[in-house]
Amino acid sequence: MDFQWSLVWSSVPTLLEGALLTLQLTTIAVAIGIVLGTIFGIMRLSSTPLRYLAVAYIDFIRGTPLLVQIFIIYYGMPSLIKQPVPPYIAAVIALSINSGAYVAEIVRAGIQSIEKGQTEAALSLGLSKTAAMTHIILPQAFKRIVPPLGNEFIALLKDSSLVSAIALEELVRKAQIVSGRTFRPFEVWFVVAIMYLIMTVTISQIVRILEKRLRVGE
């Protein structure tokens, strides 16, 4: 087979631009998702009517494809707000909402893994439920949910390739452009696969280091 790597290497800077956008989108989405997930995870465990809102949100997002959610934001929202939604904004919103639902379940499981006696002890000392959750339960739960949060980051990093469907030039969209320009699809997509592998392995290592440090700090 005739491999023409020189054509591909000349396009690596373009692919790196896409990889940086992919990382940026994923980081922003997971950061927002952690905030949303913490809120809805706590709501999911509450005994108030807000619990049903959290359940509806989590079940809807986890039960529908991310691509459909992206299309709802990008193609559907303009008909409601009467103005177009830029691809970047649509991608951030869709990825953040999607991440929030999965993080909510991670947070819920983390909170439930903490012994109930700790909450009871905090309440007996005069702390409110909110203070007990904020200062006692959540810090401990966070240490336990670092690994699944890392997995969520990696999963979303790979799933972010779906935003190429709305012409946002992240890594996959850049690869499509380069492949169409060079007519060397194998080499281009092989390089893209290596880029994704490097990013996911690096993130995994960072999560392992963070997990070890949190264990030492216990």
N, C-alpha and C positions, 0 to 999 in steps of 0.2 A: 504494500500500500504506500502511496505517495503522501507523506505528511509534510505540510508546509508551515512549520512552526513559526517561521519568521513573520508571516502575515499576521499570525495571532499575537505574537509578542509585541508587535507594533501597536496592537489594540489594547494591551494590558492596562495602560493608564485610563482608558475609557471604562474598562471593566472595574477598575479600582474605584472610580467615581461612583459607579452603581453600587459597589459593595459598601462604600461609606454611607450612601443614602439608605441602604438596607439596614445598616447598624443604627443609624440615626432614627429611622422610623421605629425600629424594634425597641430601642432604649426609651424613647418618648412614650410609646404605647404601653410598655411594661410599667413604667413609672406611674402613668395615669391609671393603668390597670390595677396596680397595688393599692392606690387610694380608693378606687371604686370597689375593688374586691374586699378591702378591709371593711368599708361601710356596709356593703351588701352581705358580707359574711356575718357580721354582727347582727344585722337585721334578720338574717336567716335564722339565727338562734334565738331571737327575741320572741316574746309571747304576745306582741302587739300585732295589729293588722298589717304593719309594715312587713311582717314576715311573708305574707302572701305576695307582696310586690316583689320582694327579693326572689322568691321561688319562681315567679312568672318570668322575671328577667333572666335568671340563671338557666331555667329550662328552655326558654326560647333561644337564647344565644348558643347554648351547647347542643341544641337539637336541630339547628339549621346550619348549612354550610357557610363558611366564612366568605366565599365568593358571592353568595347571595346577599350577605350583609353589606359587602362592599358595593354591590349594585344598588341596593336600597338607598344607601347614603349618597352615592354618586349620581344615580339616575332618578331615584325616587324623591329625594329631599327637594331638589329644585322646583318640583311641581307644588310643593307645600310652601316653601319660603319665597317662591317667585324670583329666584335668582340662581345662577349656576354655582355649584360647589367645586372649587379648584381640586384637581386630583390629589395634591399633597394633603390638603385639609380633609378630604374624604377618606384618604388612606389612614391618617392619624385617628380620626374619629372611629372608623370601623375596626381597626386593629385594637384600639384602646378599649372599646366596648366589649370586643371579643375576649381580650385578655382579662378584663374585669370579672367576667362570669367564671372563668376558670380559676382565677386567683381567689374569688369568693369561696369556692369549694375548698381550696387549699387552706385558706384562713379558718374556715369553719372547722375543718378537721384538726388544724393546729390548736385551736381554742379548746375543742372537745378533748384533746389529748392531755390537757392540764387537769390535774386532780381537782375535783369540786371542793375539796377541803380547803384549798387555798383561797377560793372565793369566799367561802364561809368565814375563814379566819380574818380576811381583810374586812368583811362587813362587821364582824364582831369587834374589830378595833375602831370602828366608827367611820370607815371609808364608805363613800357612796358606791353604788354599782358602777357608775361611770369611772370613778377614780380607781376602783379595784381593777376594772378592765384595762384602763389606760396604763396604770403603774405596776400592776402585778401580773395580770394574765397575758396581755399582748407581748410584753418583752420576752417572756418565756416561750410563748408560742412562736414568735419570730425566729428564735434560734432553731426550732424544730422544722420550720417550713422553708428554710433556706435551700435545701436540696430540691424540693419540688418547684420552688420559684425559679431555680436555675434551669430546670427541665422546661418550665413554661417559657422562659426566655429563648431557649434553643428551639422549641417547637414553633414559637411565633416568628423567630428569625427565618425559619424555612417556609412557614406559611405566608410570610410577607411577599413571597414571590407572586402571589395571586394579584397583587395590586398592579402588576404589569398589564392586567386586563383592562385597566382604565388609563393606559398609556403613561403611567408614571415611570420615569426612567431609573428604576432601581436596578439591581444586578441582572435579573432575568431579562428585563426589557432592553438593557444595554447589550446583553448577549444576543438577543434577537436582531438588534440593529447591526452589530458587528458581524454576525453570521450571514446576514443578508448582503453585507458589503463585501465580505471576503470569500463567500461561498465555501467556507471551511467549517461546517457545522460540528464535526467530531472534535476537532482541536479546540474550538471555542467553548463548547459545552463541557469538555474535559477540564479546561482551565477553570470554568465557573464552578464545577463540582469540587475542585481542589480548594477554591476560595471559600466555599461554604464549609468544607471540612476544616480548614484552618480556623475559621471563625468559631465553629461549634466546639472544636477541641480546646481552643483558647478559653472560651467561656466556661467550659467544664472544669478546666484547671483552676480558674479564678474562683469558681463556686467551691471547689474542694479546699482551697486555701482559706477561704472565708469560713467555711464550716469548721475547719480545724481550729482557727483562731477563736471562734465562738465557743468551741468545746473547752479550750484552754481557759477562757474567761469565766467559765462556770464555777 
